[in-house]
């Protein structure tokens, strides 16, 4: 299943701009992550306790972004709806 990812929302772009100062490879890391998520949208971990708030057809996922020099635990997190 191939999905479309829309990463053009102003709050996301503003956060990404701020993260570029700390994580120099964030653009390429996010591009790779978006390619993976386009093919496998449920790749991340489901966020517990959000099902009742979002509805039956949506799930909130969290994925850790692995960055050069920071690893997965020190890198940024991405929350997304499927």
mmCIF file of the N, C-alpha and C atoms, coordinates in Angstrom:
data_MODEL
# 
_entry.id   MODEL 
# 
loop_
_atom_site.group_PDB 
_atom_site.id 
_atom_site.type_symbol 
_atom_site.label_atom_id 
_atom_site.label_alt_id 
_atom_site.label_comp_id 
_atom_site.label_asym_id 
_atom_site.label_entity_id 
_atom_site.label_seq_id 
_atom_site.pdbx_PDB_ins_code 
_atom_site.Cartn_x 
_atom_site.Cartn_y 
_atom_site.Cartn_z 
_atom_site.occupancy 
_atom_site.B_iso_or_equiv 
_atom_site.pdbx_formal_charge 
_atom_site.auth_seq_id 
_atom_site.auth_comp_id 
_atom_site.auth_asym_id 
_atom_site.auth_atom_id 
_atom_site.pdbx_PDB_model_num 
ATOM 1   N N  . UNK A 1 1  ? 0.850   -1.178 0.000  1.00 0.00 ? 1  UNK A N  1 
ATOM 2   C CA . UNK A 1 1  ? 0.000   0.000  0.000  1.00 0.00 ? 1  UNK A CA 1 
ATOM 3   C C  . UNK A 1 1  ? 0.895   1.240  0.000  1.00 0.00 ? 1  UNK A C  1 
ATOM 4   N N  . UNK A 1 2  ? 0.733   2.064  -0.987 1.00 0.00 ? 2  UNK A N  1 
ATOM 5   C CA . UNK A 1 2  ? 1.514   3.283  -1.108 1.00 0.00 ? 2  UNK A CA 1 
ATOM 6   C C  . UNK A 1 2  ? 0.642   4.467  -0.694 1.00 0.00 ? 2  UNK A C  1 
ATOM 7   N N  . UNK A 1 3  ? 1.149   5.294  0.218  1.00 0.00 ? 3  UNK A N  1 
ATOM 8   C CA . UNK A 1 3  ? 0.388   6.439  0.704  1.00 0.00 ? 3  UNK A CA 1 
ATOM 9   C C  . UNK A 1 3  ? 1.120   7.730  0.370  1.00 0.00 ? 3  UNK A C  1 
ATOM 10  N N  . UNK A 1 4  ? 0.375   8.826  0.391  1.00 0.00 ? 4  UNK A N  1 
ATOM 11  C CA . UNK A 1 4  ? 0.958   10.145 0.141  1.00 0.00 ? 4  UNK A CA 1 
ATOM 12  C C  . UNK A 1 4  ? 1.235   10.803 1.484  1.00 0.00 ? 4  UNK A C  1 
ATOM 13  N N  . UNK A 1 5  ? 2.391   11.390 1.622  1.00 0.00 ? 5  UNK A N  1 
ATOM 14  C CA . UNK A 1 5  ? 2.781   12.069 2.859  1.00 0.00 ? 5  UNK A CA 1 
ATOM 15  C C  . UNK A 1 5  ? 2.824   13.561 2.589  1.00 0.00 ? 5  UNK A C  1 
ATOM 16  N N  . UNK A 1 6  ? 2.093   14.321 3.404  1.00 0.00 ? 6  UNK A N  1 
ATOM 17  C CA . UNK A 1 6  ? 2.068   15.774 3.266  1.00 0.00 ? 6  UNK A CA 1 
ATOM 18  C C  . UNK A 1 6  ? 2.857   16.388 4.425  1.00 0.00 ? 6  UNK A C  1 
ATOM 19  N N  . UNK A 1 7  ? 4.045   16.863 4.130  1.00 0.00 ? 7  UNK A N  1 
ATOM 20  C CA . UNK A 1 7  ? 4.909   17.450 5.150  1.00 0.00 ? 7  UNK A CA 1 
ATOM 21  C C  . UNK A 1 7  ? 5.065   18.951 4.921  1.00 0.00 ? 7  UNK A C  1 
ATOM 22  N N  . UNK A 1 8  ? 4.001   19.590 4.422  1.00 0.00 ? 8  UNK A N  1 
ATOM 23  C CA . UNK A 1 8  ? 4.099   21.007 4.079  1.00 0.00 ? 8  UNK A CA 1 
ATOM 24  C C  . UNK A 1 8  ? 3.324   21.915 5.036  1.00 0.00 ? 8  UNK A C  1 
ATOM 25  N N  . UNK A 1 9  ? 2.882   21.367 6.160  1.00 0.00 ? 9  UNK A N  1 
ATOM 26  C CA . UNK A 1 9  ? 2.158   22.197 7.124  1.00 0.00 ? 9  UNK A CA 1 
ATOM 27  C C  . UNK A 1 9  ? 3.115   23.172 7.802  1.00 0.00 ? 9  UNK A C  1 
ATOM 28  N N  . UNK A 1 10 ? 2.718   24.432 7.960  1.00 0.00 ? 10 UNK A N  1 
ATOM 29  C CA . UNK A 1 10 ? 3.610   25.438 8.553  1.00 0.00 ? 10 UNK A CA 1 
ATOM 30  C C  . UNK A 1 10 ? 4.199   25.066 9.914  1.00 0.00 ? 10 UNK A C  1 
ATOM 31  N N  . UNK A 1 11 ? 3.442   24.480 10.855 1.00 0.00 ? 11 UNK A N  1 
ATOM 32  C CA . UNK A 1 11 ? 4.069   24.118 12.137 1.00 0.00 ? 11 UNK A CA 1 
ATOM 33  C C  . UNK A 1 11 ? 5.177   23.081 11.977 1.00 0.00 ? 11 UNK A C  1 
ATOM 34  N N  . UNK A 1 12 ? 4.981   22.119 11.060 1.00 0.00 ? 12 UNK A N  1 
ATOM 35  C CA . UNK A 1 12 ? 6.012   21.112 10.826 1.00 0.00 ? 12 UNK A CA 1 
ATOM 36  C C  . UNK A 1 12 ? 7.259   21.748 10.224 1.00 0.00 ? 12 UNK A C  1 
ATOM 37  N N  . UNK A 1 13 ? 7.070   22.604 9.232  1.00 0.00 ? 13 UNK A N  1 
ATOM 38  C CA . UNK A 1 13 ? 8.216   23.253 8.578  1.00 0.00 ? 13 UNK A CA 1 
ATOM 39  C C  . UNK A 1 13 ? 8.979   24.141 9.547  1.00 0.00 ? 13 UNK A C  1 
ATOM 40  N N  . UNK A 1 14 ? 8.269   24.811 10.442 1.00 0.00 ? 14 UNK A N  1 
ATOM 41  C CA . UNK A 1 14 ? 8.920   25.663 11.445 1.00 0.00 ? 14 UNK A CA 1 
ATOM 42  C C  . UNK A 1 14 ? 9.751   24.815 12.409 1.00 0.00 ? 14 UNK A C  1 
ATOM 43  N N  . UNK A 1 15 ? 9.193   23.697 12.838 1.00 0.00 ? 15 UNK A N  1 
ATOM 44  C CA . UNK A 1 15 ? 9.934   22.804 13.736 1.00 0.00 ? 15 UNK A CA 1 
ATOM 45  C C  . UNK A 1 15 ? 11.152  22.210 13.031 1.00 0.00 ? 15 UNK A C  1 
ATOM 46  N N  . UNK A 1 16 ? 10.971  21.848 11.780 1.00 0.00 ? 16 UNK A N  1 
ATOM 47  C CA . UNK A 1 16 ? 12.073  21.275 11.011 1.00 0.00 ? 16 UNK A CA 1 
ATOM 48  C C  . UNK A 1 16 ? 13.204  22.285 10.842 1.00 0.00 ? 16 UNK A C  1 
ATOM 49  N N  . UNK A 1 17 ? 12.864  23.529 10.616 1.00 0.00 ? 17 UNK A N  1 
ATOM 50  C CA . UNK A 1 17 ? 13.873  24.586 10.481 1.00 0.00 ? 17 UNK A CA 1 
ATOM 51  C C  . UNK A 1 17 ? 14.686  24.723 11.769 1.00 0.00 ? 17 UNK A C  1 
ATOM 52  N N  . UNK A 1 18 ? 14.017  24.644 12.906 1.00 0.00 ? 18 UNK A N  1 
ATOM 53  C CA . UNK A 1 18 ? 14.697  24.745 14.196 1.00 0.00 ? 18 UNK A CA 1 
ATOM 54  C C  . UNK A 1 18 ? 15.579  23.514 14.447 1.00 0.00 ? 18 UNK A C  1 
ATOM 55  N N  . UNK A 1 19 ? 15.105  22.339 14.036 1.00 0.00 ? 19 UNK A N  1 
ATOM 56  C CA . UNK A 1 19 ? 15.870  21.113 14.250 1.00 0.00 ? 19 UNK A CA 1 
ATOM 57  C C  . UNK A 1 19 ? 17.102  21.019 13.365 1.00 0.00 ? 19 UNK A C  1 
ATOM 58  N N  . UNK A 1 20 ? 17.113  21.733 12.236 1.00 0.00 ? 20 UNK A N  1 
ATOM 59  C CA . UNK A 1 20 ? 18.278  21.705 11.337 1.00 0.00 ? 20 UNK A CA 1 
ATOM 60  C C  . UNK A 1 20 ? 19.541  22.212 12.023 1.00 0.00 ? 20 UNK A C  1 
ATOM 61  N N  . UNK A 1 21 ? 19.388  23.076 13.009 1.00 0.00 ? 21 UNK A N  1 
ATOM 62  C CA . UNK A 1 21 ? 20.559  23.603 13.710 1.00 0.00 ? 21 UNK A CA 1 
ATOM 63  C C  . UNK A 1 21 ? 21.222  22.531 14.568 1.00 0.00 ? 21 UNK A C  1 
ATOM 64  N N  . UNK A 1 22 ? 20.427  21.645 15.142 1.00 0.00 ? 22 UNK A N  1 
ATOM 65  C CA . UNK A 1 22 ? 20.964  20.606 16.009 1.00 0.00 ? 22 UNK A CA 1 
ATOM 66  C C  . UNK A 1 22 ? 21.317  19.341 15.246 1.00 0.00 ? 22 UNK A C  1 
ATOM 67  N N  . UNK A 1 23 ? 20.487  18.982 14.275 1.00 0.00 ? 23 UNK A N  1 
ATOM 68  C CA . UNK A 1 23 ? 20.671  17.756 13.505 1.00 0.00 ? 23 UNK A CA 1 
ATOM 69  C C  . UNK A 1 23 ? 20.957  18.127 12.056 1.00 0.00 ? 23 UNK A C  1 
ATOM 70  N N  . UNK A 1 24 ? 22.222  18.150 11.677 1.00 0.00 ? 24 UNK A N  1 
ATOM 71  C CA . UNK A 1 24 ? 22.627  18.645 10.363 1.00 0.00 ? 24 UNK A CA 1 
ATOM 72  C C  . UNK A 1 24 ? 22.122  17.782 9.206  1.00 0.00 ? 24 UNK A C  1 
ATOM 73  N N  . UNK A 1 25 ? 21.863  16.504 9.452  1.00 0.00 ? 25 UNK A N  1 
ATOM 74  C CA . UNK A 1 25 ? 21.426  15.611 8.377  1.00 0.00 ? 25 UNK A CA 1 
ATOM 75  C C  . UNK A 1 25 ? 19.922  15.352 8.430  1.00 0.00 ? 25 UNK A C  1 
ATOM 76  N N  . UNK A 1 26 ? 19.174  16.198 9.102  1.00 0.00 ? 26 UNK A N  1 
ATOM 77  C CA . UNK A 1 26 ? 17.743  15.960 9.311  1.00 0.00 ? 26 UNK A CA 1 
ATOM 78  C C  . UNK A 1 26 ? 16.973  15.879 7.993  1.00 0.00 ? 26 UNK A C  1 
ATOM 79  N N  . UNK A 1 27 ? 17.341  16.665 7.003  1.00 0.00 ? 27 UNK A N  1 
ATOM 80  C CA . UNK A 1 27 ? 16.614  16.642 5.733  1.00 0.00 ? 27 UNK A CA 1 
ATOM 81  C C  . UNK A 1 27 ? 16.725  15.278 5.051  1.00 0.00 ? 27 UNK A C  1 
ATOM 82  N N  . UNK A 1 28 ? 17.921  14.741 4.958  1.00 0.00 ? 28 UNK A N  1 
ATOM 83  C CA . UNK A 1 28 ? 18.089  13.433 4.322  1.00 0.00 ? 28 UNK A CA 1 
ATOM 84  C C  . UNK A 1 28 ? 17.508  12.327 5.197  1.00 0.00 ? 28 UNK A C  1 
ATOM 85  N N  . UNK A 1 29 ? 17.620  12.469 6.528  1.00 0.00 ? 29 UNK A N  1 
ATOM 86  C CA . UNK A 1 29 ? 17.046  11.476 7.435  1.00 0.00 ? 29 UNK A CA 1 
ATOM 87  C C  . UNK A 1 29 ? 15.522  11.434 7.310  1.00 0.00 ? 29 UNK A C  1 
ATOM 88  N N  . UNK A 1 30 ? 14.901  12.599 7.232  1.00 0.00 ? 30 UNK A N  1 
ATOM 89  C CA . UNK A 1 30 ? 13.449  12.664 7.100  1.00 0.00 ? 30 UNK A CA 1 
ATOM 90  C C  . UNK A 1 30 ? 12.995  12.159 5.728  1.00 0.00 ? 30 UNK A C  1 
ATOM 91  N N  . UNK A 1 31 ? 13.754  12.466 4.680  1.00 0.00 ? 31 UNK A N  1 
ATOM 92  C CA . UNK A 1 31 ? 13.409  11.985 3.341  1.00 0.00 ? 31 UNK A CA 1 
ATOM 93  C C  . UNK A 1 31 ? 13.419  10.451 3.305  1.00 0.00 ? 31 UNK A C  1 
ATOM 94  N N  . UNK A 1 32 ? 14.421  9.846  3.931  1.00 0.00 ? 32 UNK A N  1 
ATOM 95  C CA . UNK A 1 32 ? 14.486  8.390  3.998  1.00 0.00 ? 32 UNK A CA 1 
ATOM 96  C C  . UNK A 1 32 ? 13.316  7.836  4.810  1.00 0.00 ? 32 UNK A C  1 
ATOM 97  N N  . UNK A 1 33 ? 13.006  8.484  5.930  1.00 0.00 ? 33 UNK A N  1 
ATOM 98  C CA . UNK A 1 33 ? 11.886  8.047  6.759  1.00 0.00 ? 33 UNK A CA 1 
ATOM 99  C C  . UNK A 1 33 ? 10.568  8.151  5.997  1.00 0.00 ? 33 UNK A C  1 
ATOM 100 N N  . UNK A 1 34 ? 10.361  9.217  5.240  1.00 0.00 ? 34 UNK A N  1 
ATOM 101 C CA . UNK A 1 34 ? 9.132   9.383  4.471  1.00 0.00 ? 34 UNK A CA 1 
ATOM 102 C C  . UNK A 1 34 ? 8.997   8.297  3.403  1.00 0.00 ? 34 UNK A C  1 
ATOM 103 N N  . UNK A 1 35 ? 10.120  7.876  2.803  1.00 0.00 ? 35 UNK A N  1 
ATOM 104 C CA . UNK A 1 35 ? 10.075  6.792  1.825  1.00 0.00 ? 35 UNK A CA 1 
ATOM 105 C C  . UNK A 1 35 ? 9.631   5.491  2.477  1.00 0.00 ? 35 UNK A C  1 
ATOM 106 N N  . UNK A 1 36 ? 10.154  5.233  3.674  1.00 0.00 ? 36 UNK A N  1 
ATOM 107 C CA . UNK A 1 36 ? 9.779   4.020  4.406  1.00 0.00 ? 36 UNK A CA 1 
ATOM 108 C C  . UNK A 1 36 ? 8.306   4.075  4.802  1.00 0.00 ? 36 UNK A C  1 
ATOM 109 N N  . UNK A 1 37 ? 7.859   5.228  5.327  1.00 0.00 ? 37 UNK A N  1 
ATOM 110 C CA . UNK A 1 37 ? 6.473   5.364  5.770  1.00 0.00 ? 37 UNK A CA 1 
ATOM 111 C C  . UNK A 1 37 ? 5.481   5.326  4.611  1.00 0.00 ? 37 UNK A C  1 
ATOM 112 N N  . UNK A 1 38 ? 5.895   5.745  3.420  1.00 0.00 ? 38 UNK A N  1 
ATOM 113 C CA . UNK A 1 38 ? 5.010   5.694  2.262  1.00 0.00 ? 38 UNK A CA 1 
ATOM 114 C C  . UNK A 1 38 ? 4.676   4.255  1.898  1.00 0.00 ? 38 UNK A C  1 
ATOM 115 N N  . UNK A 1 39 ? 5.608   3.359  2.113  1.00 0.00 ? 39 UNK A N  1 
ATOM 116 C CA . UNK A 1 39 ? 5.403   1.951  1.792  1.00 0.00 ? 39 UNK A CA 1 
ATOM 117 C C  . UNK A 1 39 ? 4.778   1.201  2.974  1.00 0.00 ? 39 UNK A C  1 
ATOM 118 N N  . UNK A 1 40 ? 5.224   1.534  4.186  1.00 0.00 ? 40 UNK A N  1 
ATOM 119 C CA . UNK A 1 40 ? 4.753   0.842  5.393  1.00 0.00 ? 40 UNK A CA 1 
ATOM 120 C C  . UNK A 1 40 ? 4.293   1.877  6.429  1.00 0.00 ? 40 UNK A C  1 
ATOM 121 N N  . UNK A 1 41 ? 3.051   2.380  6.316  1.00 0.00 ? 41 UNK A N  1 
ATOM 122 C CA . UNK A 1 41 ? 2.591   3.483  7.159  1.00 0.00 ? 41 UNK A CA 1 
ATOM 123 C C  . UNK A 1 41 ? 2.525   3.175  8.655  1.00 0.00 ? 41 UNK A C  1 
ATOM 124 N N  . UNK A 1 42 ? 2.407   1.929  9.026  1.00 0.00 ? 42 UNK A N  1 
ATOM 125 C CA . UNK A 1 42 ? 2.317   1.604  10.456 1.00 0.00 ? 42 UNK A CA 1 
ATOM 126 C C  . UNK A 1 42 ? 3.663   1.176  11.025 1.00 0.00 ? 42 UNK A C  1 
ATOM 127 N N  . UNK A 1 43 ? 4.744   1.719  10.495 1.00 0.00 ? 43 UNK A N  1 
ATOM 128 C CA . UNK A 1 43 ? 6.105   1.365  10.905 1.00 0.00 ? 43 UNK A CA 1 
ATOM 129 C C  . UNK A 1 43 ? 6.410   1.765  12.343 1.00 0.00 ? 43 UNK A C  1 
ATOM 130 N N  . UNK A 1 44 ? 5.845   2.863  12.813 1.00 0.00 ? 44 UNK A N  1 
ATOM 131 C CA . UNK A 1 44 ? 6.141   3.360  14.153 1.00 0.00 ? 44 UNK A CA 1 
ATOM 132 C C  . UNK A 1 44 ? 5.387   2.625  15.241 1.00 0.00 ? 44 UNK A C  1 
ATOM 133 N N  . UNK A 1 45 ? 5.542   3.123  16.466 1.00 0.00 ? 45 UNK A N  1 
ATOM 134 C CA . UNK A 1 45 ? 4.844   2.559  17.616 1.00 0.00 ? 45 UNK A CA 1 
ATOM 135 C C  . UNK A 1 45 ? 3.539   3.317  17.829 1.00 0.00 ? 45 UNK A C  1 
ATOM 136 N N  . UNK A 1 46 ? 2.422   2.599  18.006 1.00 0.00 ? 46 UNK A N  1 
ATOM 137 C CA . UNK A 1 46 ? 1.163   3.297  18.281 1.00 0.00 ? 46 UNK A CA 1 
ATOM 138 C C  . UNK A 1 46 ? 1.228   4.000  19.635 1.00 0.00 ? 46 UNK A C  1 
ATOM 139 N N  . UNK A 1 47 ? 0.690   5.202  19.703 1.00 0.00 ? 47 UNK A N  1 
ATOM 140 C CA . UNK A 1 47 ? 0.669   5.960  20.953 1.00 0.00 ? 47 UNK A CA 1 
ATOM 141 C C  . UNK A 1 47 ? -0.544  5.496  21.748 1.00 0.00 ? 47 UNK A C  1 
ATOM 142 N N  . UNK A 1 48 ? -0.298  5.022  22.949 1.00 0.00 ? 48 UNK A N  1 
ATOM 143 C CA . UNK A 1 48 ? -1.369  4.471  23.780 1.00 0.00 ? 48 UNK A CA 1 
ATOM 144 C C  . UNK A 1 48 ? -2.311  5.570  24.263 1.00 0.00 ? 48 UNK A C  1 
ATOM 145 N N  . UNK A 1 49 ? -3.583  5.226  24.396 1.00 0.00 ? 49 UNK A N  1 
ATOM 146 C CA . UNK A 1 49 ? -4.573  6.132  24.956 1.00 0.00 ? 49 UNK A CA 1 
ATOM 147 C C  . UNK A 1 49 ? -5.152  7.144  23.999 1.00 0.00 ? 49 UNK A C  1 
ATOM 148 N N  . UNK A 1 50 ? -4.839  7.057  22.720 1.00 0.00 ? 50 UNK A N  1 
ATOM 149 C CA . UNK A 1 50 ? -5.317  8.049  21.762 1.00 0.00 ? 50 UNK A CA 1 
ATOM 150 C C  . UNK A 1 50 ? -6.472  7.534  20.905 1.00 0.00 ? 50 UNK A C  1 
ATOM 151 N N  . UNK A 1 51 ? -6.783  6.249  20.954 1.00 0.00 ? 51 UNK A N  1 
ATOM 152 C CA . UNK A 1 51 ? -7.814  5.680  20.089 1.00 0.00 ? 51 UNK A CA 1 
ATOM 153 C C  . UNK A 1 51 ? -9.165  6.356  20.265 1.00 0.00 ? 51 UNK A C  1 
ATOM 154 N N  . UNK A 1 52 ? -9.621  6.569  21.478 1.00 0.00 ? 52 UNK A N  1 
ATOM 155 C CA . UNK A 1 52 ? -10.925 7.168  21.710 1.00 0.00 ? 52 UNK A CA 1 
ATOM 156 C C  . UNK A 1 52 ? -11.013 8.606  21.240 1.00 0.00 ? 52 UNK A C  1 
ATOM 157 N N  . UNK A 1 53 ? -9.907  9.318  21.265 1.00 0.00 ? 53 UNK A N  1 
ATOM 158 C CA . UNK A 1 53 ? -9.893  10.723 20.860 1.00 0.00 ? 53 UNK A CA 1 
ATOM 159 C C  . UNK A 1 53 ? -9.858  10.906 19.351 1.00 0.00 ? 53 UNK A C  1 
ATOM 160 N N  . UNK A 1 54 ? -9.255  9.976  18.647 1.00 0.00 ? 54 UNK A N  1 
ATOM 161 C CA . UNK A 1 54 ? -9.054  10.122 17.209 1.00 0.00 ? 54 UNK A CA 1 
ATOM 162 C C  . UNK A 1 54 ? -10.155 9.491  16.372 1.00 0.00 ? 54 UNK A C  1 
ATOM 163 N N  . UNK A 1 55 ? -10.856 8.539  16.914 1.00 0.00 ? 55 UNK A N  1 
ATOM 164 C CA . UNK A 1 55 ? -11.861 7.825  16.132 1.00 0.00 ? 55 UNK A CA 1 
ATOM 165 C C  . UNK A 1 55 ? -11.377 6.436  15.790 1.00 0.00 ? 55 UNK A C  1 
ATOM 166 N N  . UNK A 1 56 ? -12.286 5.642  15.277 1.00 0.00 ? 56 UNK A N  1 
ATOM 167 C CA . UNK A 1 56 ? -11.967 4.247  14.999 1.00 0.00 ? 56 UNK A CA 1 
ATOM 168 C C  . UNK A 1 56 ? -11.075 4.050  13.784 1.00 0.00 ? 56 UNK A C  1 
ATOM 169 N N  . UNK A 1 57 ? -11.103 4.974  12.849 1.00 0.00 ? 57 UNK A N  1 
ATOM 170 C CA . UNK A 1 57 ? -10.365 4.776  11.607 1.00 0.00 ? 57 UNK A CA 1 
ATOM 171 C C  . UNK A 1 57 ? -8.998  5.452  11.586 1.00 0.00 ? 57 UNK A C  1 
ATOM 172 N N  . UNK A 1 58 ? -8.586  6.101  12.683 1.00 0.00 ? 58 UNK A N  1 
ATOM 173 C CA . UNK A 1 58 ? -7.287  6.773  12.721 1.00 0.00 ? 58 UNK A CA 1 
ATOM 174 C C  . UNK A 1 58 ? -6.456  6.261  13.891 1.00 0.00 ? 58 UNK A C  1 
ATOM 175 N N  . UNK A 1 59 ? -5.167  6.176  13.673 1.00 0.00 ? 59 UNK A N  1 
ATOM 176 C CA . UNK A 1 59 ? -4.227  5.766  14.712 1.00 0.00 ? 59 UNK A CA 1 
ATOM 177 C C  . UNK A 1 59 ? -3.063  6.737  14.718 1.00 0.00 ? 59 UNK A C  1 
ATOM 178 N N  . UNK A 1 60 ? -2.627  7.133  15.903 1.00 0.00 ? 60 UNK A N  1 
ATOM 179 C CA . UNK A 1 60 ? -1.473  8.013  16.063 1.00 0.00 ? 60 UNK A CA 1 
ATOM 180 C C  . UNK A 1 60 ? -0.243  7.150  16.311 1.00 0.00 ? 60 UNK A C  1 
ATOM 181 N N  . UNK A 1 61 ? 0.788   7.364  15.511 1.00 0.00 ? 61 UNK A N  1 
ATOM 182 C CA . UNK A 1 61 ? 2.039   6.620  15.638 1.00 0.00 ? 61 UNK A CA 1 
ATOM 183 C C  . UNK A 1 61 ? 3.170   7.567  15.995 1.00 0.00 ? 61 UNK A C  1 
ATOM 184 N N  . UNK A 1 62 ? 4.185   7.004  16.666 1.00 0.00 ? 62 UNK A N  1 
ATOM 185 C CA . UNK A 1 62 ? 5.407   7.751  16.984 1.00 0.00 ? 62 UNK A CA 1 
ATOM 186 C C  . UNK A 1 62 ? 6.580   6.947  16.441 1.00 0.00 ? 62 UNK A C  1 
ATOM 187 N N  . UNK A 1 63 ? 7.467   7.636  15.757 1.00 0.00 ? 63 UNK A N  1 
ATOM 188 C CA . UNK A 1 63 ? 8.669   6.985  15.245 1.00 0.00 ? 63 UNK A CA 1 
ATOM 189 C C  . UNK A 1 63 ? 9.871   7.832  15.635 1.00 0.00 ? 63 UNK A C  1 
ATOM 190 N N  . UNK A 1 64 ? 10.936  7.155  16.003 1.00 0.00 ? 64 UNK A N  1 
ATOM 191 C CA . UNK A 1 64 ? 12.177  7.837  16.347 1.00 0.00 ? 64 UNK A CA 1 
ATOM 192 C C  . UNK A 1 64 ? 13.022  7.946  15.083 1.00 0.00 ? 64 UNK A C  1 
ATOM 193 N N  . UNK A 1 65 ? 13.578  9.121  14.858 1.00 0.00 ? 65 UNK A N  1 
ATOM 194 C CA . UNK A 1 65 ? 14.375  9.362  13.656 1.00 0.00 ? 65 UNK A CA 1 
ATOM 195 C C  . UNK A 1 65 ? 15.846  9.180  14.017 1.00 0.00 ? 65 UNK A C  1 
ATOM 196 N N  . UNK A 1 66 ? 16.492  8.234  13.350 1.00 0.00 ? 66 UNK A N  1 
ATOM 197 C CA . UNK A 1 66 ? 17.917  7.996  13.572 1.00 0.00 ? 66 UNK A CA 1 
ATOM 198 C C  . UNK A 1 66 ? 18.715  9.050  12.827 1.00 0.00 ? 66 UNK A C  1 
ATOM 199 N N  . UNK A 1 67 ? 19.576  9.773  13.526 1.00 0.00 ? 67 UNK A N  1 
ATOM 200 C CA . UNK A 1 67 ? 20.390  10.812 12.901 1.00 0.00 ? 67 UNK A CA 1 
ATOM 201 C C  . UNK A 1 67 ? 21.862  10.523 13.135 1.00 0.00 ? 67 UNK A C  1 
ATOM 202 N N  . UNK A 1 68 ? 22.690  10.993 12.236 1.00 0.00 ? 68 UNK A N  1 
ATOM 203 C CA . UNK A 1 68 ? 24.130  10.790 12.337 1.00 0.00 ? 68 UNK A CA 1 
ATOM 204 C C  . UNK A 1 68 ? 24.658  11.516 13.573 1.00 0.00 ? 68 UNK A C  1 
ATOM 205 N N  . UNK A 1 69 ? 25.406  10.807 14.390 1.00 0.00 ? 69 UNK A N  1 
ATOM 206 C CA . UNK A 1 69 ? 26.009  11.412 15.580 1.00 0.00 ? 69 UNK A CA 1 
ATOM 207 C C  . UNK A 1 69 ? 25.116  11.424 16.807 1.00 0.00 ? 69 UNK A C  1 
ATOM 208 N N  . UNK A 1 70 ? 23.835  11.102 16.647 1.00 0.00 ? 70 UNK A N  1 
ATOM 209 C CA . UNK A 1 70 ? 22.923  11.109 17.785 1.00 0.00 ? 70 UNK A CA 1 
ATOM 210 C C  . UNK A 1 70 ? 22.266  9.755  18.005 1.00 0.00 ? 70 UNK A C  1 
ATOM 211 N N  . UNK A 1 71 ? 22.224  8.920  16.987 1.00 0.00 ? 71 UNK A N  1 
ATOM 212 C CA . UNK A 1 71 ? 21.562  7.626  17.103 1.00 0.00 ? 71 UNK A CA 1 
ATOM 213 C C  . UNK A 1 71 ? 20.051  7.778  17.160 1.00 0.00 ? 71 UNK A C  1 
ATOM 214 N N  . UNK A 1 72 ? 19.384  6.678  17.489 1.00 0.00 ? 72 UNK A N  1 
ATOM 215 C CA . UNK A 1 72 ? 17.930  6.689  17.501 1.00 0.00 ? 72 UNK A CA 1 
ATOM 216 C C  . UNK A 1 72 ? 17.385  7.286  18.800 1.00 0.00 ? 72 UNK A C  1 
ATOM 217 N N  . UNK A 1 73 ? 18.029  7.022  19.924 1.00 0.00 ? 73 UNK A N  1 
ATOM 218 C CA . UNK A 1 73 ? 17.507  7.531  21.201 1.00 0.00 ? 73 UNK A CA 1 
ATOM 219 C C  . UNK A 1 73 ? 17.753  9.024  21.369 1.00 0.00 ? 73 UNK A C  1 
ATOM 220 N N  . UNK A 1 74 ? 18.776  9.567  20.712 1.00 0.00 ? 74 UNK A N  1 
ATOM 221 C CA . UNK A 1 74 ? 19.079  10.988 20.833 1.00 0.00 ? 74 UNK A CA 1 
ATOM 222 C C  . UNK A 1 74 ? 18.505  11.829 19.718 1.00 0.00 ? 74 UNK A C  1 
ATOM 223 N N  . UNK A 1 75 ? 17.852  11.185 18.768 1.00 0.00 ? 75 UNK A N  1 
ATOM 224 C CA . UNK A 1 75 ? 17.307  11.892 17.618 1.00 0.00 ? 75 UNK A CA 1 
ATOM 225 C C  . UNK A 1 75 ? 15.900  12.410 17.864 1.00 0.00 ? 75 UNK A C  1 
ATOM 226 N N  . UNK A 1 76 ? 15.368  13.153 16.922 1.00 0.00 ? 76 UNK A N  1 
ATOM 227 C CA . UNK A 1 76 ? 14.009  13.695 17.065 1.00 0.00 ? 76 UNK A CA 1 
ATOM 228 C C  . UNK A 1 76 ? 12.953  12.609 16.900 1.00 0.00 ? 76 UNK A C  1 
ATOM 229 N N  . UNK A 1 77 ? 11.740  12.901 17.336 1.00 0.00 ? 77 UNK A N  1 
ATOM 230 C CA . UNK A 1 77 ? 10.597  11.993 17.181 1.00 0.00 ? 77 UNK A CA 1 
ATOM 231 C C  . UNK A 1 77 ? 9.612   12.607 16.201 1.00 0.00 ? 77 UNK A C  1 
ATOM 232 N N  . UNK A 1 78 ? 8.905   11.762 15.501 1.00 0.00 ? 78 UNK A N  1 
ATOM 233 C CA . UNK A 1 78 ? 7.886   12.200 14.564 1.00 0.00 ? 78 UNK A CA 1 
ATOM 234 C C  . UNK A 1 78 ? 6.573   11.540 14.937 1.00 0.00 ? 78 UNK A C  1 
ATOM 235 N N  . UNK A 1 79 ? 5.537   12.334 15.152 1.00 0.00 ? 79 UNK A N  1 
ATOM 236 C CA . UNK A 1 79 ? 4.196   11.811 15.413 1.00 0.00 ? 79 UNK A CA 1 
ATOM 237 C C  . UNK A 1 79 ? 3.395   11.984 14.140 1.00 0.00 ? 79 UNK A C  1 
ATOM 238 N N  . UNK A 1 80 ? 2.637   10.950 13.761 1.00 0.00 ? 80 UNK A N  1 
ATOM 239 C CA . UNK A 1 80 ? 1.859   11.030 12.524 1.00 0.00 ? 80 UNK A CA 1 
ATOM 240 C C  . UNK A 1 80 ? 0.597   10.196 12.648 1.00 0.00 ? 80 UNK A C  1 
ATOM 241 N N  . UNK A 1 81 ? -0.420  10.609 11.911 1.00 0.00 ? 81 UNK A N  1 
ATOM 242 C CA . UNK A 1 81 ? -1.711  9.926  11.885 1.00 0.00 ? 81 UNK A CA 1 
ATOM 243 C C  . UNK A 1 81 ? -1.823  9.035  10.661 1.00 0.00 ? 81 UNK A C  1 
ATOM 244 N N  . UNK A 1 82 ? -2.413  7.874  10.856 1.00 0.00 ? 82 UNK A N  1 
ATOM 245 C CA . UNK A 1 82 ? -2.711  6.969  9.745  1.00 0.00 ? 82 UNK A CA 1 
ATOM 246 C C  . UNK A 1 82 ? -4.190  6.697  9.781  1.00 0.00 ? 82 UNK A C  1 
# 
